[in-house]
Amino acid sequence: MRHHRRFDWAKFLFIGGLIVLIIAAIGIYAKSLSPYQQLRDQAEKIATNRADLKTVNGFWWYNRDKSYLTVAGQTKKNQSVYVAIQKKTGKVTILNQKSGITRQKAIQQVTQTSAPKKILNASLGKRGSEFVWDIGYLSKSGKLNYVTYSFRSGEQLNAIKNL
C-alpha cells in the first residue's frame, strides 16, 4: 500500500521566505554602494577625457571645505598625474605627480613621524589655494588623528591629535 506524503507548506514557505530575504539583503547592500561607485565611475570618465589617461590607478574623495574627487593615472604620454575635480563646480585641475609628493610619500611621512596603528584614509584635495594630502590614522593607543601635508613641498601644514 502506498502512502501519499502530504506536501509540507510551512516548510516550503519558510525556505522560500528565507531565499527572498537573502536576495533582498544582497540587493540593498549593492544599492547602498551604488552612489559611491557611480561617483567614482563619473570621475574616472572625466579624468580620462580631460587628461587623456590610458590607465587609472587610484581614486580618492576629499571632503573638507570643498569636496574634490581625485583620480590618479598615467597619460598616453606616460606622465603620472592627479586629476582633481571639484565636485560642486566640476572644475578640473591636472597636477603632474612629479610637481609634488605622492600619496605613498605622504603616508610614508606619517608612518615615520607617528608610527600609526592603521592608516584610515589619504586623499588629495584643495584647502584654500593649495592642494594638500589629508591623512587620517589611528595611533597605537587607538586614538583618531589627522595630518595635512602640502602637495607641492611635503611640509606638514596641520595636525589634529588624539580625538
C-alpha positions, 0 to 999 in steps of 0.5 A: 500500500502506498502512502501519499506524503502530504506536501509540507507548506510551512516548510516550503514557505519558510525556505522560500521566505528565507531565499527572498530575504537573502536576495533582498539583503544582497540587493540593498547592500549593492544599492547602498554602494551604488552612489559611491561607485557611480561617483567614482565611475563619473570621475574616472570618465572625466579624468580620462577625457580631460587628461587623456589617461590610458590607465587609472590607478587610484581614486580618492574623495576629499571632503573638507571645505570643498569636496574634490574627487581625485583620480590618479593615472598615467597619460598616453604620454606616460606622465603620472598625474592627479586629476582633481575635480571639484565636485560642486563646480566640476572644475578640473585641475591636472597636477603632474605627480612629479610637481609634488609628493605622492600619496605613498610619500605622504603616508610614508611621512606619517608612518615615520613621524607617528608610527600609526596603528592603521592608516584610515584614509589619504586623499588629495584635495584643495584647502584654500589655494593649495592642494594638500594630502589629508591623512587620517590614522589611528595611533597605537593607543587607538586614538583618531588623528589627522595630518595635512601635508602640502602637495607641492613641498611635503611640509606638514601644514596641520595636525589634529591629535588624539580625538 
